Amino acid sequence: MRLDGVRVLDLSRLLPGPYATQLLADSGAEVVKIEDTDAGDYARSMAPRTSRGVGAIFEMVNRGKRSVSIDLKDEDGRTAFYRLVEDADVVLEGFRPGVAERLGIDYETLTEYNDELIYCSLTGYGQDGPWADRAGHDLNYVALSGLLDMTRDSPDAKPQVPGYPIGDMAGGLFAAFAVCEALLSRELGNTGGEYVDVAMADVVASFSQPVAYQALTGDPAEPRPGETPLTGGVPWYDSYETADERWVTLAALEPKFWRAFCEAVDREDLADEHGSQDPNVRAALRNELRELFRERTRDEWEARLEDVDAAFAGVYTPAEAFENPQFRARGLVERPDDGPPRIGFPARCSEGSTGTAETIPEQGEQTEQYLADAGYSDGEIERLLESGAVR
């Protein structure tokens, strides 16, 4: 999982695209943010802000990257970008369909400068289809994909907005995967340059595998919110309130986990009710579990069941989760001496990771460096800076 020597030109802003390229940077790729000469990446100024006055989201997903500021609407600016493309391996963009073509930075145009380029477009709905040109954000993508419908306790309840932007993060993750796949295919000689079209709504819809068969075939057991085994439809896979008004989760889908739980809480009388299809039995069992979990606090239940093979866990806030001994042991949270804490790369490899510098690039901080590397003379760079084509 080392991408040393891979250069990525990142035209994206805000969260999904930068998350994708942060994963690549954490794997060793050289990621160059291509920002406009005005505000640059909007996330730089979004609240909440860190102690440096920079948007927290920006700092979380732009560590160790470089920044080159170019006006792509300017002819000289585009020419400078084309020069950078010549030595790049990947271009990732998140514009609405058609924008890259209007700017003259679409895949077909860039292949004239680099025919082995991997070009990834990451958008809400993809490059085609009747929704392609629609404006959208994460909530819209999870709504279209069916996920939001399945967040309800029952068909009559209000959909619950997920606590994390699942479409944004899933789209970014899949874009990083698709880029790595295309790079590997190129290196194996299976393909050359390649265009990759990733739609965040598509990615979230692909998460529907547990309910897709019923939904696609019109099965009488078509999945309804709160009624499937993985959405609270069975009492042995659900969340329960505790004595301190916190919550815990029980996910004892397998009989062995359920039996271990029943034995640990001295309720062996409930053991044979696992798997019952009788709605009355399930309702009675759910009430028993509600009463049972209200007897102790969340942390008391954690202490009692931590060594029991019962598929049990407390419900934690993000702040509590990041301090949890499990994540500490995994080294997921990184706390550099000269920067804010951050969530690191979510995989551990036998070869180790290249890691990434903790520096956050100022807008256009490396513009002159990369133009010089692309063959521009000092005088030419000065002219571009004076004209506003670059910054």
Disulfide bonds with the S-S distance in Angstrom:
none
